[in-house]
Amino acid sequence: MPPTRKPAGQRQNRVTKDVVVPLRSVPVAPAPESSWRDSTVERWSFFWESKLASNVEPSDEGALRRLFRLYDELERLWDAIEETGRVVEGSQKQPRPNPLFKQIETFQAEARQLEDRFGLSPMSRLKLGVTFADAHMSLASLNERLAAKPVSVDEVWDEAEA
């Protein structure tokens, strides 16, 4: 069995980060903005019910609200494109793509950056070093699994690392 790591304050190389983020209690979801569409409010609720919400600090709420405002505005822009058409008439009467597509590209790029900062995709969670420990597995349930079938210590260790 490999040795346990020293606490962060006792390490000589303090640049090394801990990989596992301990789960805190699930925070109470702040109220969504009244101007948001129902789908954005639902997405807001789903986020606050997820494990990621336990890592959100109160100081992060402004950036998180900005992300959900972008989601809401993107939906409105897509609806506007559906109403006005994907192709519109240009100044010389030529067909051209709807200019709202440019705004969508801009908003999507900004939303993607905020999503990466909050770890809202598997790759961004990996880059941030966010993993979720199996907090739901109690010692009793682990003992039950061990008693159910004979396994070696190496197998248990390999499974715990996976």
PyMOL commands that set and color helices and strands:
alter all, ss='L'
color gray80, all
select helices_A, chain A and resi 8-10+38-49+51-55+58-84+100-118+122-128+139-148+153-161
alter helices_A, ss='H'
color red, helices_A
select strands_A, chain A and resi 87-89+95-97
alter strands_A, ss='S'
color yellow, strands_A
deselect
rebuild
show_as cartoon
